[in-house]
Amino acid sequence: MTTHTQAPITVRRDKDIFETDGGWFHARWHFSFDYYIDRHNTQIGWLRVFNHDTLRPGAVWPMHPHRDVEGITYVVAGEFEHEDSAGGGGVLLPGAVQRLTLGSGALHSEKNHSQTEEMQFIQMWILPSERNLEPSLEQKQYTEADRHNRLLQILRPGGTDGDGVTVHQDVRMFVAKLDAGASVQHEFGDGRGGYFYLIDGAADVNGEALSKGDAAKITGAGAFDVKATAPSELLLVDTPLV
């Protein structure tokens, strides 16, 4: 007889996630980042950074350098404009995902393309499987229909098949936009876990009631069940627990 073992989770409430405001931007940093230092909350698996950023109309996060990270961006709202030192650029709309391999070193910037509306994006850093990779860019634009009442894979390990941009690590990422009453499920394999973020709405997650802005660390293998109790949007990361 097969048992339905649920993956263990640790819920993080919206009020407990670090928040900062610089006037032209507002940010929620889920793990230690910049001047937010918490040695007990640095990453989960290969997921090192998880920031939900809002840029005011016309605001620019100027060119800045990084190296040896896979920068993953998911556009939540507004018009995300990107530029990098390798010649990449363009405007992405809600539902888009971008992978920027910063590898041996590159500059990049984020800008709110709109002069009238705020722009929101989630920026994540995945630690890559090797150092000094050649900088590169890959991005895809998805529609709301693509993620309606289903888990849409937007990130996959290089060399594997399926939806999503590729990443130089054994990490997968999913998004969904759910009607009230809709459910999605994901199975975490042995030695794996991840991170869940409720971008909007309300949902029951493995028996816990979560609201907009809440998150959860998945700390082991098993089933991960989400049932929306209001129209909801979510993001889920699946990573080895290193």
C-alpha positions, 0 to 999 in steps of 0.5 A: 500500500502506497502512503501519501507522505507529505514533505516537511515544511517550515512556514515563514510569515510575511511579517518575518521577511526582511523589508527595506525601502530606498525611495525609488525601490522597495525590497523584501529579502528572504535570505541574507543579502547586502546589509541584511545579515542572518547567519541562520538564514543564508540559503536553502540548497543551491538557492542563495538569494530570493528577493521580491523587488518593486521599482517605482515608475522610471526607476533604474537599478544601475549597472553593477557587477556579479560573478559565479551566480546564475541570476534568475528573474521572474516578472510579477507585474509591470514592464521589466527592462534589462541590460547587460555588458554582453549586449543583452537587453529588452523588455519583459512582461509579467510571466517572463523568466530570464536566466543570466549566467554571470560566470566569469563576471558581467555587469547588468541592470534592471529598469522599470520601463514604465514612467507611470506604473510600478514594476515587480520582479523576483530575483533569485541566485542559484549557485552554479555547478562550476565556476568561471562559466562564460556569461550568457543570457536566456529568457522566455515570455509566458502568458497567464494561460500557460500557468493557469491552474497548473504548475508551469516549469520555468527553469530546468537543469541544462541537458534536460527536456521540458519547459523553461530556461536552462540553468547550470545546476540541478534546480527546477522552478515552477509557477502557477496562477490558481483560481479559488478551489484549484489545486496543484501538487509536486513531489520532492525526491529523496535528498531534495527540498526547496522554497515556496512563495505565495506571491498573491492570494491565500492557500492551504499548503500541506495543511498550513494556511498561507496568505499573500507574502508568506513563504515556506522552506521545504526541508525534505522529500515527499508530496507538496500539495497546494489548494488555493482558497482565493485566487492565487499566484505562486512560485516553487523551487526544487533543489538538492538539500546540500 
